[in-house]
């Protein structure tokens, strides 16, 4: 159903759109932070595994 903007509800519609946009932006921010945390954790684990192999505490060399 298409409504005309001359009805008394445009203010409510705009408020809803702003709320949705705010929620979308919050979701984008959270997703970005999650990706960064995942990459940093992966890098840290890779460095730790490399150090353990280098010290011959975990797999590696004879």
C-alpha positions as CSV (number, residue, x, y, z in Angstrom):
1,X,0.0,0.0,0.0
2,X,1.4,3.4,-1.0
3,X,0.7,6.3,1.4
4,X,0.8,9.9,0.6
5,X,3.2,12.1,2.5
6,X,0.4,14.4,3.2
7,X,-0.9,12.0,5.9
8,X,0.0,12.7,9.5
9,X,2.4,9.7,9.7
10,X,5.5,10.9,7.8
11,X,7.2,12.0,11.0
12,X,6.7,8.5,12.4
13,X,8.0,6.9,9.2
14,X,11.1,9.1,9.2
15,X,11.7,8.3,12.8
16,X,11.4,4.5,12.0
17,X,13.8,4.9,9.1
18,X,16.3,6.7,11.3
19,X,16.0,4.0,13.8
20,X,16.6,1.3,11.2
21,X,19.6,3.2,9.8
22,X,21.0,3.5,13.3
23,X,20.6,-0.3,13.9
24,X,22.2,-1.0,10.5
25,X,25.2,1.2,11.3
26,X,25.6,-0.5,14.7
27,X,25.5,-3.9,13.0
28,X,28.2,-2.8,10.5
29,X,30.3,-1.5,13.3
30,X,29.9,-4.8,15.3
31,X,30.7,-6.9,12.2
32,X,33.9,-4.8,11.6
33,X,35.1,-5.2,15.1
34,X,34.4,-8.9,15.0
35,X,36.5,-9.3,11.9
36,X,39.3,-7.3,13.4
37,X,39.3,-9.4,16.6
38,X,39.2,-12.6,14.5
39,X,42.3,-11.5,12.5
40,X,44.2,-10.3,15.5
41,X,43.5,-13.6,17.4
42,X,44.5,-15.6,14.4
43,X,47.7,-13.7,14.0
44,X,48.5,-14.1,17.7
45,X,47.8,-17.9,17.5
46,X,50.0,-18.2,14.4
47,X,52.9,-16.4,16.2
48,X,52.5,-18.5,19.3
49,X,52.5,-21.7,17.2
50,X,55.6,-20.5,15.4
51,X,57.4,-19.8,18.6
52,X,56.5,-23.2,20.0
53,X,57.7,-24.9,16.9
54,X,60.9,-22.8,17.0
55,X,61.5,-23.9,20.6
56,X,60.7,-27.5,19.6
57,X,58.0,-27.7,22.2
58,X,55.3,-28.5,19.7
59,X,55.9,-30.6,16.6
60,X,58.6,-29.5,14.2
61,X,62.3,-30.5,13.8
62,X,64.1,-33.6,14.8
